[in-house]
Amino acid sequence: MLQIGRLDRHKNYEAAIQSLALLPEKVKLVIVGPDEDQEYKTELLQLIENSGLTGRVIFAGVINGVDKFYLLKHALAYIHMAHSEGFGMVVQEAMSQGAICLISKGTGLEEIVKDKINGYALAKENIAGIAETIKFILENPEAGELKKIRQNNINSVKSRTWEKIAASIENLFNRAIIRNQKTL
């Protein structure tokens, strides 16, 4: 499993760690990102130790560029159970590599990840549900549902290039300006 982002409480790394405890020992969690909150990292290390997961959770630090995309492409699943999240660029990056994404319900991430269409949206406190979904992915890597999700992710990201997003935002601003001019 892979989770990428700065080490910050709102990213809810506990959910991934707790779900890992319910999975076979061969499954590991790689956490990529800068350590921005040392107190939080200490709490996570304590949770890892108390859960008997020492050696199964790897803090990889900052990884950029092609190395990050390699991890995304080869991860069993990308997990992002943040308490709150807007757009989530790293989720888009995971999708571009055909990763199976698990995201938290009730966040902006549900705008890009639709449950069972191009990933899984789960309640961030549903540790058993997260583990069950990961176990399904682990045991059925070639399942039709998963193949379809991977392909849907790759296809959906192709339509979200920077150029297309910039053009869409420019169009939005132009319409707002025209509407504003009509009211003057």
HELIX and SHEET records of a PDB file:
HELIX    1   1 ARG A    9  LYS A   11  5                                   3    
HELIX    2   2 TYR A   13  LEU A   20  1                                   8    
HELIX    3   3 GLN A   38  ASN A   50  1                                  13    
HELIX    4   4 GLY A   65  HIS A   74  1                                  10    
HELIX    5   5 MET A   89  SER A   96  1                                   8    
HELIX    6   6 GLY A  108  GLU A  111  5                                   4    
HELIX    7   7 ILE A  127  GLU A  139  1                                  13    
HELIX    8   8 GLY A  144  LYS A  158  1                                  15    
HELIX    9   9 TRP A  162  THR A  183  1                                  22    
SHEET    1   A 3 LEU A   2  ILE A   4  0                                        
SHEET    2   A 3 LEU A  29  VAL A  32  1                                        
SHEET    3   A 3 VAL A  57  GLY A  61  1                                        
SHEET    1   B 3 TYR A  78  HIS A  80  0                                        
SHEET    2   B 3 CYS A 101  SER A 104  1                                        
SHEET    3   B 3 TYR A 120  LEU A 122  1                                        
END                                                                             
